[in-house]
Amino acid sequence: MGDRSGQAAPSTRTSKHESPKHPYEEFQGSAEWTRIEEAIAALVKNGDLRLMTANEYVVGYICKRLKQGGAR
């Protein structure tokens, strides 16, 4: 998107194939991450769930809570 000068704003991504960073990267690729991601994808596909937030944040938050043992 351009600014008032007509120039495009710089991208925050370093590569067009690189995903944006998120605070849950430590969990990404774990067995829990994979299972949770698959479960959420199935719920979205069959219409039981509609994500309003990026998938990485939803899956990551659930992984974090599981690691904490449900403690707040």
CHARMM-style PDB file with segment names, atoms N, HN, CA, C and O in Angstrom:
ATOM      1  N   MET     1       0.842  -1.160   0.000  1.00  0.00      PROA
ATOM      2  CA  MET     1       0.000   0.000   0.000  1.00  0.00      PROA
ATOM      3  C   MET     1       0.887   1.222   0.000  1.00  0.00      PROA
ATOM      4  O   MET     1       1.904   1.244   0.693  1.00  0.00      PROA
ATOM      5  N   GLY     2       0.533   2.228  -0.750  1.00  0.00      PROA
ATOM      6  HN  GLY     2      -0.294   2.211  -1.313  1.00  0.00      PROA
ATOM      7  CA  GLY     2       1.360   3.413  -0.847  1.00  0.00      PROA
ATOM      8  C   GLY     2       1.033   4.444   0.197  1.00  0.00      PROA
ATOM      9  O   GLY     2      -0.053   4.442   0.776  1.00  0.00      PROA
ATOM     10  N   ASP     3       2.004   5.350   0.440  1.00  0.00      PROA
ATOM     11  HN  ASP     3       2.886   5.352  -0.030  1.00  0.00      PROA
ATOM     12  CA  ASP     3       1.739   6.463   1.329  1.00  0.00      PROA
ATOM     13  C   ASP     3       1.357   7.675   0.493  1.00  0.00      PROA
ATOM     14  O   ASP     3       1.125   7.532  -0.708  1.00  0.00      PROA
ATOM     15  N   ARG     4       1.283   8.848   1.077  1.00  0.00      PROA
ATOM     16  HN  ARG     4       1.471   8.965   2.053  1.00  0.00      PROA
ATOM     17  CA  ARG     4       0.844  10.041   0.351  1.00  0.00      PROA
ATOM     18  C   ARG     4       1.814  10.451  -0.755  1.00  0.00      PROA
ATOM     19  O   ARG     4       1.423  11.152  -1.688  1.00  0.00      PROA
ATOM     20  N   SER     5       3.071  10.021  -0.661  1.00  0.00      PROA
ATOM     21  HN  SER     5       3.388   9.451   0.097  1.00  0.00      PROA
ATOM     22  CA  SER     5       4.040  10.351  -1.696  1.00  0.00      PROA
ATOM     23  C   SER     5       3.891   9.437  -2.909  1.00  0.00      PROA
ATOM     24  O   SER     5       4.520   9.665  -3.942  1.00  0.00      PROA
ATOM     25  N   GLY     6       3.062   8.408  -2.786  1.00  0.00      PROA
ATOM     26  HN  GLY     6       2.551   8.223  -1.947  1.00  0.00      PROA
ATOM     27  CA  GLY     6       2.863   7.468  -3.880  1.00  0.00      PROA
ATOM     28  C   GLY     6       3.816   6.300  -3.846  1.00  0.00      PROA
ATOM     29  O   GLY     6       3.743   5.412  -4.695  1.00  0.00      PROA
ATOM     30  N   GLN     7       4.724   6.288  -2.861  1.00  0.00      PROA
ATOM     31  HN  GLN     7       4.783   7.010  -2.172  1.00  0.00      PROA
ATOM     32  CA  GLN     7       5.669   5.186  -2.748  1.00  0.00      PROA
ATOM     33  C   GLN     7       5.057   4.071  -1.914  1.00  0.00      PROA
ATOM     34  O   GLN     7       4.275   4.312  -0.995  1.00  0.00      PROA
ATOM     35  N   ALA     8       5.423   2.875  -2.250  1.00  0.00      PROA
ATOM     36  HN  ALA     8       6.058   2.679  -2.997  1.00  0.00      PROA
ATOM     37  CA  ALA     8       4.934   1.721  -1.504  1.00  0.00      PROA
ATOM     38  C   ALA     8       5.610   1.658  -0.150  1.00  0.00      PROA
ATOM     39  O   ALA     8       6.801   1.946  -0.027  1.00  0.00      PROA
ATOM     40  N   ALA     9       4.855   1.284   0.860  1.00  0.00      PROA
ATOM     41  HN  ALA     9       3.888   1.050   0.761  1.00  0.00      PROA
ATOM     42  CA  ALA     9       5.407   1.116   2.196  1.00  0.00      PROA
ATOM     43  C   ALA     9       6.295  -0.121   2.198  1.00  0.00      PROA
ATOM     44  O   ALA     9       5.996  -1.096   1.509  1.00  0.00      PROA
ATOM     45  N   PRO    10       7.389  -0.094   2.968  1.00  0.00      PROA
ATOM     46  CA  PRO    10       8.272  -1.269   3.008  1.00  0.00      PROA
ATOM     47  C   PRO    10       7.567  -2.452   3.642  1.00  0.00      PROA
ATOM     48  O   PRO    10       6.760  -2.298   4.559  1.00  0.00      PROA
ATOM     49  N   SER    11       7.882  -3.625   3.142  1.00  0.00      PROA
ATOM     50  HN  SER    11       8.537  -3.750   2.397  1.00  0.00      PROA
ATOM     51  CA  SER    11       7.291  -4.855   3.651  1.00  0.00      PROA
ATOM     52  C   SER    11       7.998  -5.275   4.926  1.00  0.00      PROA
ATOM     53  O   SER    11       9.199  -5.053   5.080  1.00  0.00      PROA
ATOM     54  N   THR    12       7.245  -5.889   5.852  1.00  0.00      PROA
ATOM     55  HN  THR    12       6.269  -6.070   5.728  1.00  0.00      PROA
ATOM     56  CA  THR    12       7.849  -6.394   7.082  1.00  0.00      PROA
ATOM     57  C   THR    12       8.401  -7.792   6.887  1.00  0.00      PROA
ATOM     58  O   THR    12       9.087  -8.307   7.771  1.00  0.00      PROA
ATOM     59  N   ARG    13       8.122  -8.418   5.760  1.00  0.00      PROA
ATOM     60  HN  ARG    13       7.565  -8.001   5.043  1.00  0.00      PROA
ATOM     61  CA  ARG    13       8.630  -9.758   5.480  1.00  0.00      PROA
ATOM     62  C   ARG    13       9.967  -9.648   4.762  1.00  0.00      PROA
ATOM     63  O   ARG    13      10.199  -8.741   3.962  1.00  0.00      PROA
ATOM     64  N   THR    14      10.844 -10.609   5.078  1.00  0.00      PROA
ATOM     65  HN  THR    14      10.656 -11.346   5.728  1.00  0.00      PROA
ATOM     66  CA  THR    14      12.151 -10.606   4.434  1.00  0.00      PROA
ATOM     67  C   THR    14      12.133 -11.412   3.142  1.00  0.00      PROA
ATOM     68  O   THR    14      13.012 -11.250   2.296  1.00  0.00      PROA
ATOM     69  N   SER    15      11.147 -12.271   2.988  1.00  0.00      PROA
ATOM     70  HN  SER    15      10.433 -12.403   3.675  1.00  0.00      PROA
ATOM     71  CA  SER    15      11.027 -13.088   1.793  1.00  0.00      PROA
ATOM     72  C   SER    15       9.555 -13.300   1.502  1.00  0.00      PROA
ATOM     73  O   SER    15       8.740 -13.384   2.421  1.00  0.00      PROA
ATOM     74  N   LYS    16       9.213 -13.386   0.225  1.00  0.00      PROA
ATOM     75  HN  LYS    16       9.875 -13.318  -0.522  1.00  0.00      PROA
ATOM     76  CA  LYS    16       7.800 -13.574  -0.093  1.00  0.00      PROA
ATOM     77  C   LYS    16       7.303 -14.960   0.297  1.00  0.00      PROA
ATOM     78  O   LYS    16       6.096 -15.201   0.310  1.00  0.00      PROA
ATOM     79  N   HSD    17       8.220 -15.876   0.617  1.00  0.00      PROA
ATOM     80  HN  HSD    17       9.200 -15.680   0.607  1.00  0.00      PROA
ATOM     81  CA  HSD    17       7.830 -17.225   1.027  1.00  0.00      PROA
ATOM     82  C   HSD    17       7.900 -17.400   2.542  1.00  0.00      PROA
ATOM     83  O   HSD    17       7.488 -18.440   3.056  1.00  0.00      PROA
ATOM     84  N   GLU    18       8.404 -16.423   3.253  1.00  0.00      PROA
ATOM     85  HN  GLU    18       8.739 -15.579   2.835  1.00  0.00      PROA
ATOM     86  CA  GLU    18       8.561 -16.525   4.692  1.00  0.00      PROA
ATOM     87  C   GLU    18       7.291 -16.062   5.395  1.00  0.00      PROA
ATOM     88  O   GLU    18       6.731 -15.018   5.060  1.00  0.00      PROA
ATOM     89  N   SER    19       6.843 -16.840   6.366  1.00  0.00      PROA
ATOM     90  HN  SER    19       7.298 -17.688   6.638  1.00  0.00      PROA
ATOM     91  CA  SER    19       5.665 -16.456   7.140  1.00  0.00      PROA
ATOM     92  C   SER    19       6.038 -15.343   8.109  1.00  0.00      PROA
ATOM     93  O   SER    19       7.182 -15.253   8.555  1.00  0.00      PROA
ATOM     94  N   PRO    20       5.064 -14.493   8.433  1.00  0.00      PROA
ATOM     95  CA  PRO    20       5.357 -13.459   9.418  1.00  0.00      PROA
ATOM     96  C   PRO    20       5.647 -14.092  10.774  1.00  0.00      PROA
ATOM     97  O   PRO    20       5.164 -15.186  11.066  1.00  0.00      PROA
ATOM     98  N   LYS    21       6.419 -13.419  11.586  1.00  0.00      PROA
ATOM     99  HN  LYS    21       6.811 -12.530  11.349  1.00  0.00      PROA
ATOM    100  CA  LYS    21       6.777 -13.932  12.905  1.00  0.00      PROA
ATOM    101  C   LYS    21       5.561 -13.880  13.821  1.00  0.00      PROA
ATOM    102  O   LYS    21       4.668 -13.053  13.638  1.00  0.00      PROA
ATOM    103  N   HSD    22       5.536 -14.767  14.802  1.00  0.00      PROA
ATOM    104  HN  HSD    22       6.261 -15.439  14.950  1.00  0.00      PROA
ATOM    105  CA  HSD    22       4.488 -14.771  15.812  1.00  0.00      PROA
ATOM    106  C   HSD    22       5.108 -15.213  17.135  1.00  0.00      PROA
ATOM    107  O   HSD    22       6.176 -15.826  17.142  1.00  0.00      PROA
ATOM    108  N   PRO    23       4.453 -14.911  18.246  1.00  0.00      PROA
ATOM    109  CA  PRO    23       5.052 -15.203  19.558  1.00  0.00      PROA
ATOM    110  C   PRO    23       5.043 -16.667  19.965  1.00  0.00      PROA
ATOM    111  O   PRO    23       5.490 -16.996  21.064  1.00  0.00      PROA
ATOM    112  N   TYR    24       4.556 -17.544  19.123  1.00  0.00      PROA
ATOM    113  HN  TYR    24       4.193 -17.277  18.231  1.00  0.00      PROA
ATOM    114  CA  TYR    24       4.440 -18.954  19.481  1.00  0.00      PROA
ATOM    115  C   TYR    24       5.361 -19.851  18.652  1.00  0.00      PROA
ATOM    116  O   TYR    24       5.121 -21.053  18.541  1.00  0.00      PROA
ATOM    117  N   GLU    25       6.395 -19.279  18.082  1.00  0.00      PROA
ATOM    118  HN  GLU    25       6.591 -18.303  18.173  1.00  0.00      PROA
ATOM    119  CA  GLU    25       7.290 -20.050  17.210  1.00  0.00      PROA
ATOM    120  C   GLU    25       7.942 -21.227  17.914  1.00  0.00      PROA
ATOM    121  O   GLU    25       8.265 -22.227  17.272  1.00  0.00      PROA
ATOM    122  N   GLU    26       8.143 -21.127  19.221  1.00  0.00      PROA
ATOM    123  HN  GLU    26       7.881 -20.314  19.742  1.00  0.00      PROA
ATOM    124  CA  GLU    26       8.777 -22.229  19.952  1.00  0.00      PROA
ATOM    125  C   GLU    26       7.953 -23.514  19.887  1.00  0.00      PROA
ATOM    126  O   GLU    26       8.506 -24.605  20.023  1.00  0.00      PROA
ATOM    127  N   PHE    27       6.654 -23.402  19.682  1.00  0.00      PROA
ATOM    128  HN  PHE    27       6.205 -22.515  19.571  1.00  0.00      PROA
ATOM    129  CA  PHE    27       5.779 -24.558  19.626  1.00  0.00      PROA
ATOM    130  C   PHE    27       5.570 -25.079  18.208  1.00  0.00      PROA
ATOM    131  O   PHE    27       5.169 -26.227  18.016  1.00  0.00      PROA
ATOM    132  N   GLN    28       5.842 -24.237  17.219  1.00  0.00      PROA
ATOM    133  HN  GLN    28       6.168 -23.304  17.375  1.00  0.00      PROA
ATOM    134  CA  GLN    28       5.569 -24.600  15.829  1.00  0.00      PROA
ATOM    135  C   GLN    28       6.405 -25.806  15.424  1.00  0.00      PROA
ATOM    136  O   GLN    28       7.609 -25.855  15.675  1.00  0.00      PROA
ATOM    137  N   GLY    29       5.758 -26.769  14.802  1.00  0.00      PROA
ATOM    138  HN  GLY    29       4.780 -26.730  14.598  1.00  0.00      PROA
ATOM    139  CA  GLY    29       6.446 -27.985  14.372  1.00  0.00      PROA
ATOM    140  C   GLY    29       6.401 -29.109  15.390  1.00  0.00      PROA
ATOM    141  O   GLY    29       6.804 -30.233  15.090  1.00  0.00      PROA
ATOM    142  N   SER    30       5.914 -28.817  16.600  1.00  0.00      PROA
ATOM    143  HN  SER    30       5.587 -27.904  16.843  1.00  0.00      PROA
ATOM    144  CA  SER    30       5.816 -29.869  17.620  1.00  0.00      PROA
ATOM    145  C   SER    30       4.652 -30.801  17.286  1.00  0.00      PROA
ATOM    146  O   SER    30       3.789 -30.474  16.471  1.00  0.00      PROA
ATOM    147  N   ALA    31       4.647 -31.945  17.920  1.00  0.00      PROA
ATOM    148  HN  ALA    31       5.348 -32.210  18.582  1.00  0.00      PROA
ATOM    149  CA  ALA    31       3.555 -32.901  17.710  1.00  0.00      PROA
ATOM    150  C   ALA    31       2.217 -32.287  18.129  1.00  0.00      PROA
ATOM    151  O   ALA    31       1.201 -32.484  17.463  1.00  0.00      PROA
ATOM    152  N   GLU    32       2.225 -31.542  19.236  1.00  0.00      PROA
ATOM    153  HN  GLU    32       3.050 -31.382  19.777  1.00  0.00      PROA
ATOM    154  CA  GLU    32       0.994 -30.898  19.700  1.00  0.00      PROA
ATOM    155  C   GLU    32       0.496 -29.895  18.675  1.00  0.00      PROA
ATOM    156  O   GLU    32      -0.695 -29.850  18.367  1.00  0.00      PROA
ATOM    157  N   TRP    33       1.413 -29.089  18.146  1.00  0.00      PROA
ATOM    158  HN  TRP    33       2.381 -29.125  18.397  1.00  0.00      PROA
ATOM    159  CA  TRP    33       1.052 -28.079  17.149  1.00  0.00      PROA
ATOM    160  C   TRP    33       0.359 -28.755  15.961  1.00  0.00      PROA
ATOM    161  O   TRP    33      -0.694 -28.307  15.508  1.00  0.00      PROA
ATOM    162  N   THR    34       0.958 -29.827  15.471  1.00  0.00      PROA
ATOM    163  HN  THR    34       1.813 -30.191  15.839  1.00  0.00      PROA
ATOM    164  CA  THR    34       0.423 -30.522  14.304  1.00  0.00      PROA
ATOM    165  C   THR    34      -0.978 -31.057  14.576  1.00  0.00      PROA
ATOM    166  O   THR    34      -1.876 -30.896  13.750  1.00  0.00      PROA
ATOM    167  N   ARG    35      -1.169 -31.693  15.731  1.00  0.00      PROA
ATOM    168  HN  ARG    35      -0.439 -31.824  16.402  1.00  0.00      PROA
ATOM    169  CA  ARG    35      -2.484 -32.249  16.059  1.00  0.00      PROA
ATOM    170  C   ARG    35      -3.537 -31.166  16.223  1.00  0.00      PROA
ATOM    171  O   ARG    35      -4.660 -31.305  15.737  1.00  0.00      PROA
ATOM    172  N   ILE    36      -3.180 -30.099  16.903  1.00  0.00      PROA
ATOM    173  HN  ILE    36      -2.268 -29.986  17.298  1.00  0.00      PROA
ATOM    174  CA  ILE    36      -4.126 -28.997  17.123  1.00  0.00      PROA
ATOM    175  C   ILE    36      -4.461 -28.331  15.796  1.00  0.00      PROA
ATOM    176  O   ILE    36      -5.623 -28.029  15.527  1.00  0.00      PROA
ATOM    177  N   GLU    37      -3.445 -28.101  14.966  1.00  0.00      PROA
ATOM    178  HN  GLU    37      -2.501 -28.347  15.184  1.00  0.00      PROA
ATOM    179  CA  GLU    37      -3.665 -27.469  13.663  1.00  0.00      PROA
ATOM    180  C   GLU    37      -4.599 -28.312  12.795  1.00  0.00      PROA
ATOM    181  O   GLU    37      -5.483 -27.777  12.126  1.00  0.00      PROA
ATOM    182  N   GLU    38      -4.399 -29.638  12.809  1.00  0.00      PROA
ATOM    183  HN  GLU    38      -3.680 -30.073  13.352  1.00  0.00      PROA
ATOM    184  CA  GLU    38      -5.268 -30.534  12.034  1.00  0.00      PROA
ATOM    185  C   GLU    38      -6.701 -30.510  12.563  1.00  0.00      PROA
ATOM    186  O   GLU    38      -7.651 -30.504  11.780  1.00  0.00      PROA
ATOM    187  N   ALA    39      -6.861 -30.496  13.885  1.00  0.00      PROA
ATOM    188  HN  ALA    39      -6.089 -30.501  14.521  1.00  0.00      PROA
ATOM    189  CA  ALA    39      -8.201 -30.468  14.476  1.00  0.00      PROA
ATOM    190  C   ALA    39      -8.925 -29.176  14.127  1.00  0.00      PROA
ATOM    191  O   ALA    39     -10.105 -29.200  13.779  1.00  0.00      PROA
ATOM    192  N   ILE    40      -8.229 -28.056  14.217  1.00  0.00      PROA
ATOM    193  HN  ILE    40      -7.270 -28.037  14.499  1.00  0.00      PROA
ATOM    194  CA  ILE    40      -8.837 -26.770  13.880  1.00  0.00      PROA
ATOM    195  C   ILE    40      -9.200 -26.736  12.401  1.00  0.00      PROA
ATOM    196  O   ILE    40     -10.278 -26.266  12.039  1.00  0.00      PROA
ATOM    197  N   ALA    41      -8.315 -27.228  11.550  1.00  0.00      PROA
ATOM    198  HN  ALA    41      -7.439 -27.610  11.844  1.00  0.00      PROA
ATOM    199  CA  ALA    41      -8.601 -27.249  10.106  1.00  0.00      PROA
ATOM    200  C   ALA    41      -9.845 -28.072   9.807  1.00  0.00      PROA
ATOM    201  O   ALA    41     -10.646 -27.690   8.954  1.00  0.00      PROA
ATOM    202  N   ALA    42     -10.019 -29.196  10.494  1.00  0.00      PROA
ATOM    203  HN  ALA    42      -9.369 -29.507  11.186  1.00  0.00      PROA
ATOM    204  CA  ALA    42     -11.202 -30.035  10.286  1.00  0.00      PROA
ATOM    205  C   ALA    42     -12.469 -29.303  10.720  1.00  0.00      PROA
ATOM    206  O   ALA    42     -13.495 -29.380  10.043  1.00  0.00      PROA
ATOM    207  N   LEU    43     -12.402 -28.593  11.847  1.00  0.00      PROA
ATOM    208  HN  LEU    43     -11.569 -28.531  12.397  1.00  0.00      PROA
ATOM    209  CA  LEU    43     -13.560 -27.834  12.329  1.00  0.00      PROA
ATOM    210  C   LEU    43     -13.918 -26.689  11.388  1.00  0.00      PROA
ATOM    211  O   LEU    43     -15.094 -26.401  11.165  1.00  0.00      PROA
ATOM    212  N   VAL    44     -12.901 -26.043  10.844  1.00  0.00      PROA
ATOM    213  HN  VAL    44     -11.945 -26.277  11.026  1.00  0.00      PROA
ATOM    214  CA  VAL    44     -13.142 -24.954   9.881  1.00  0.00      PROA
ATOM    215  C   VAL    44     -13.757 -25.519   8.607  1.00  0.00      PROA
ATOM    216  O   VAL    44     -14.708 -24.958   8.062  1.00  0.00      PROA
ATOM    217  N   LYS    45     -13.206 -26.633   8.140  1.00  0.00      PROA
ATOM    218  HN  LYS    45     -12.433 -27.089   8.583  1.00  0.00      PROA
ATOM    219  CA  LYS    45     -13.680 -27.232   6.891  1.00  0.00      PROA
ATOM    220  C   LYS    45     -15.143 -27.654   6.975  1.00  0.00      PROA
ATOM    221  O   LYS    45     -15.897 -27.471   6.019  1.00  0.00      PROA
ATOM    222  N   ASN    46     -15.550 -28.219   8.111  1.00  0.00      PROA
ATOM    223  HN  ASN    46     -14.938 -28.368   8.887  1.00  0.00      PROA
ATOM    224  CA  ASN    46     -16.934 -28.678   8.199  1.00  0.00      PROA
ATOM    225  C   ASN    46     -17.897 -27.595   8.702  1.00  0.00      PROA
ATOM    226  O   ASN    46     -19.085 -27.858   8.886  1.00  0.00      PROA
ATOM    227  N   GLY    47     -17.389 -26.394   8.920  1.00  0.00      PROA
ATOM    228  HN  GLY    47     -16.423 -26.181   8.770  1.00  0.00      PROA
ATOM    229  CA  GLY    47     -18.246 -25.264   9.262  1.00  0.00      PROA
ATOM    230  C   GLY    47     -18.554 -25.103  10.739  1.00  0.00      PROA
ATOM    231  O   GLY    47     -19.352 -24.241  11.107  1.00  0.00      PROA
ATOM    232  N   ASP    48     -17.940 -25.911  11.596  1.00  0.00      PROA
ATOM    233  HN  ASP    48     -17.292 -26.611  11.297  1.00  0.00      PROA
ATOM    234  CA  ASP    48     -18.174 -25.788  13.028  1.00  0.00      PROA
ATOM    235  C   ASP    48     -17.397 -24.639  13.665  1.00  0.00      PROA
ATOM    236  O   ASP    48     -17.718 -24.211  14.773  1.00  0.00      PROA
ATOM    237  N   LEU    49     -16.380 -24.141  12.972  1.00  0.00      PROA
ATOM    238  HN  LEU    49     -16.119 -24.489  12.072  1.00  0.00      PROA
ATOM    239  CA  LEU    49     -15.540 -23.090  13.515  1.00  0.00      PROA
ATOM    240  C   LEU    49     -15.173 -22.110  12.418  1.00  0.00      PROA
ATOM    241  O   LEU    49     -14.908 -22.506  11.283  1.00  0.00      PROA
ATOM    242  N   ARG    50     -15.160 -20.851  12.753  1.00  0.00      PROA
ATOM    243  HN  ARG    50     -15.375 -20.530  13.675  1.00  0.00      PROA
ATOM    244  CA  ARG    50     -14.712 -19.809  11.828  1.00  0.00      PROA
ATOM    245  C   ARG    50     -13.637 -19.003  12.535  1.00  0.00      PROA
ATOM    246  O   ARG    50     -13.913 -18.356  13.546  1.00  0.00      PROA
ATOM    247  N   LEU    51     -12.422 -19.032  12.022  1.00  0.00      PROA
ATOM    248  HN  LEU    51     -12.198 -19.557  11.201  1.00  0.00      PROA
ATOM    249  CA  LEU    51     -11.318 -18.306  12.647  1.00  0.00      PROA
ATOM    250  C   LEU    51     -11.375 -16.828  12.282  1.00  0.00      PROA
ATOM    251  O   LEU    51     -11.543 -16.462  11.119  1.00  0.00      PROA
ATOM    252  N   MET    52     -11.235 -16.000  13.290  1.00  0.00      PROA
ATOM    253  HN  MET    52     -11.099 -16.297  14.235  1.00  0.00      PROA
ATOM    254  CA  MET    52     -11.193 -14.553  13.087  1.00  0.00      PROA
ATOM    255  C   MET    52      -9.775 -14.030  13.339  1.00  0.00      PROA
ATOM    256  O   MET    52      -9.503 -12.841  13.175  1.00  0.00      PROA
ATOM    257  N   THR    53      -8.892 -14.925  13.735  1.00  0.00      PROA
ATOM    258  HN  THR    53      -9.114 -15.891  13.868  1.00  0.00      PROA
ATOM    259  CA  THR    53      -7.508 -14.608  14.066  1.00  0.00      PROA
ATOM    260  C   THR    53      -6.621 -15.548  13.264  1.00  0.00      PROA
ATOM    261  O   THR    53      -7.035 -16.656  12.923  1.00  0.00      PROA
ATOM    262  N   ALA    54      -5.410 -15.112  12.962  1.00  0.00      PROA
ATOM    263  HN  ALA    54      -5.074 -14.212  13.239  1.00  0.00      PROA
ATOM    264  CA  ALA    54      -4.478 -15.953  12.210  1.00  0.00      PROA
ATOM    265  C   ALA    54      -4.307 -17.307  12.892  1.00  0.00      PROA
ATOM    266  O   ALA    54      -4.180 -17.389  14.114  1.00  0.00      PROA
ATOM    267  N   ASN    55      -4.304 -18.353  12.096  1.00  0.00      PROA
ATOM    268  HN  ASN    55      -4.407 -18.286  11.103  1.00  0.00      PROA
ATOM    269  CA  ASN    55      -4.196 -19.724  12.590  1.00  0.00      PROA
ATOM    270  C   ASN    55      -3.019 -19.908  13.542  1.00  0.00      PROA
ATOM    271  O   ASN    55      -3.151 -20.605  14.548  1.00  0.00      PROA
ATOM    272  N   GLU    56      -1.878 -19.303  13.251  1.00  0.00      PROA
ATOM    273  HN  GLU    56      -1.770 -18.737  12.434  1.00  0.00      PROA
ATOM    274  CA  GLU    56      -0.680 -19.464  14.079  1.00  0.00      PROA
ATOM    275  C   GLU    56      -0.916 -18.974  15.504  1.00  0.00      PROA
ATOM    276  O   GLU    56      -0.380 -19.547  16.453  1.00  0.00      PROA
ATOM    277  N   TYR    57      -1.702 -17.933  15.658  1.00  0.00      PROA
ATOM    278  HN  TYR    57      -2.137 -17.467  14.887  1.00  0.00      PROA
ATOM    279  CA  TYR    57      -1.977 -17.391  16.987  1.00  0.00      PROA
ATOM    280  C   TYR    57      -2.933 -18.294  17.762  1.00  0.00      PROA
ATOM    281  O   TYR    57      -2.773 -18.470  18.970  1.00  0.00      PROA
ATOM    282  N   VAL    58      -3.910 -18.859  17.091  1.00  0.00      PROA
ATOM    283  HN  VAL    58      -4.040 -18.716  16.110  1.00  0.00      PROA
ATOM    284  CA  VAL    58      -4.869 -19.746  17.748  1.00  0.00      PROA
ATOM    285  C   VAL    58      -4.173 -21.038  18.167  1.00  0.00      PROA
ATOM    286  O   VAL    58      -4.270 -21.448  19.324  1.00  0.00      PROA
ATOM    287  N   VAL    59      -3.485 -21.668  17.251  1.00  0.00      PROA
ATOM    288  HN  VAL    59      -3.406 -21.335  16.311  1.00  0.00      PROA
ATOM    289  CA  VAL    59      -2.789 -22.927  17.539  1.00  0.00      PROA
ATOM    290  C   VAL    59      -1.714 -22.688  18.600  1.00  0.00      PROA
ATOM    291  O   VAL    59      -1.586 -23.464  19.547  1.00  0.00      PROA
ATOM    292  N   GLY    60      -0.957 -21.630  18.440  1.00  0.00      PROA
ATOM    293  HN  GLY    60      -1.061 -21.000  17.671  1.00  0.00      PROA
ATOM    294  CA  GLY    60       0.109 -21.321  19.392  1.00  0.00      PROA
ATOM    295  C   GLY    60      -0.400 -21.077  20.797  1.00  0.00      PROA
ATOM    296  O   GLY    60       0.197 -21.543  21.767  1.00  0.00      PROA
ATOM    297  N   TYR    61      -1.497 -20.350  20.913  1.00  0.00      PROA
ATOM    298  HN  TYR    61      -1.982 -19.971  20.125  1.00  0.00      PROA
ATOM    299  CA  TYR    61      -2.073 -20.081  22.229  1.00  0.00      PROA
ATOM    300  C   TYR    61      -2.508 -21.381  22.907  1.00  0.00      PROA
ATOM    301  O   TYR    61      -2.270 -21.571  24.100  1.00  0.00      PROA
ATOM    302  N   ILE    62      -3.136 -22.261  22.158  1.00  0.00      PROA
ATOM    303  HN  ILE    62      -3.330 -22.106  21.190  1.00  0.00      PROA
ATOM    304  CA  ILE    62      -3.563 -23.540  22.731  1.00  0.00      PROA
ATOM    305  C   ILE    62      -2.346 -24.358  23.153  1.00  0.00      PROA
ATOM    306  O   ILE    62      -2.357 -24.964  24.224  1.00  0.00      PROA
ATOM    307  N   CYS    63      -1.307 -24.386  22.340  1.00  0.00      PROA
ATOM    308  HN  CYS    63      -1.298 -23.894  21.470  1.00  0.00      PROA
ATOM    309  CA  CYS    63      -0.075 -25.096  22.711  1.00  0.00      PROA
ATOM    310  C   CYS    63       0.515 -24.519  23.996  1.00  0.00      PROA
ATOM    311  O   CYS    63       0.932 -25.266  24.881  1.00  0.00      PROA
ATOM    312  N   LYS    64       0.549 -23.213  24.096  1.00  0.00      PROA
ATOM    313  HN  LYS    64       0.210 -22.606  23.377  1.00  0.00      PROA
ATOM    314  CA  LYS    64       1.098 -22.548  25.281  1.00  0.00      PROA
ATOM    315  C   LYS    64       0.306 -22.931  26.520  1.00  0.00      PROA
ATOM    316  O   LYS    64       0.886 -23.244  27.560  1.00  0.00      PROA
ATOM    317  N   ARG    65      -1.025 -22.907  26.411  1.00  0.00      PROA
ATOM    318  HN  ARG    65      -1.496 -22.653  25.566  1.00  0.00      PROA
ATOM    319  CA  ARG    65      -1.867 -23.253  27.563  1.00  0.00      PROA
ATOM    320  C   ARG    65      -1.682 -24.715  27.969  1.00  0.00      PROA
ATOM    321  O   ARG    65      -1.674 -25.033  29.158  1.00  0.00      PROA
ATOM    322  N   LEU    66      -1.534 -25.601  26.988  1.00  0.00      PROA
ATOM    323  HN  LEU    66      -1.541 -25.343  26.022  1.00  0.00      PROA
ATOM    324  CA  LEU    66      -1.294 -27.006  27.306  1.00  0.00      PROA
ATOM    325  C   LEU    66       0.023 -27.175  28.039  1.00  0.00      PROA
ATOM    326  O   LEU    66       0.114 -27.960  28.983  1.00  0.00      PROA
ATOM    327  N   LYS    67       1.042 -26.447  27.615  1.00  0.00      PROA
ATOM    328  HN  LYS    67       0.968 -25.809  26.848  1.00  0.00      PROA
ATOM    329  CA  LYS    67       2.344 -26.527  28.261  1.00  0.00      PROA
ATOM    330  C   LYS    67       2.268 -26.017  29.697  1.00  0.00      PROA
ATOM    331  O   LYS    67       2.950 -26.532  30.584  1.00  0.00      PROA
ATOM    332  N   GLN    68       1.437 -25.006  29.919  1.00  0.00      PROA
ATOM    333  HN  GLN    68       0.883 -24.588  29.199  1.00  0.00      PROA
ATOM    334  CA  GLN    68       1.277 -24.439  31.262  1.00  0.00      PROA
ATOM    335  C   GLN    68       0.437 -25.342  32.148  1.00  0.00      PROA
ATOM    336  O   GLN    68       0.346 -25.104  33.353  1.00  0.00      PROA
ATOM    337  N   GLY    69      -0.167 -26.353  31.593  1.00  0.00      PROA
ATOM    338  HN  GLY    69      -0.093 -26.546  30.614  1.00  0.00      PROA
ATOM    339  CA  GLY    69      -1.025 -27.238  32.360  1.00  0.00      PROA
ATOM    340  C   GLY    69      -2.349 -26.613  32.723  1.00  0.00      PROA
ATOM    341  O   GLY    69      -2.992 -27.003  33.697  1.00  0.00      PROA
ATOM    342  N   GLY    70      -2.755 -25.628  31.920  1.00  0.00      PROA
ATOM    343  HN  GLY    70      -2.232 -25.311  31.129  1.00  0.00      PROA
ATOM    344  CA  GLY    70      -4.034 -24.972  32.165  1.00  0.00      PROA
ATOM    345  C   GLY    70      -3.963 -23.863  33.187  1.00  0.00      PROA
ATOM    346  O   GLY    70      -4.963 -23.184  33.423  1.00  0.00      PROA
ATOM    347  N   ALA    71      -2.803 -23.657  33.806  1.00  0.00      PROA
ATOM    348  HN  ALA    71      -1.991 -24.208  33.614  1.00  0.00      PROA
ATOM    349  CA  ALA    71      -2.664 -22.582  34.794  1.00  0.00      PROA
ATOM    350  C   ALA    71      -2.721 -21.229  34.117  1.00  0.00      PROA
ATOM    351  O   ALA    71      -2.309 -21.071  32.968  1.00  0.00      PROA
ATOM    352  N   ARG    72      -3.231 -20.269  34.837  1.00  0.00      PROA
ATOM    353  HN  ARG    72      -3.566 -20.397  35.771  1.00  0.00      PROA
ATOM    354  CA  ARG    72      -3.319 -18.906  34.286  1.00  0.00      PROA
ATOM    355  C   ARG    72      -2.136 -18.095  34.683  1.00  0.00      PROA
ATOM    356  OT1 ARG    72      -2.037 -16.925  34.312  1.00  0.00      PROA
TER     357      ARG     72
END
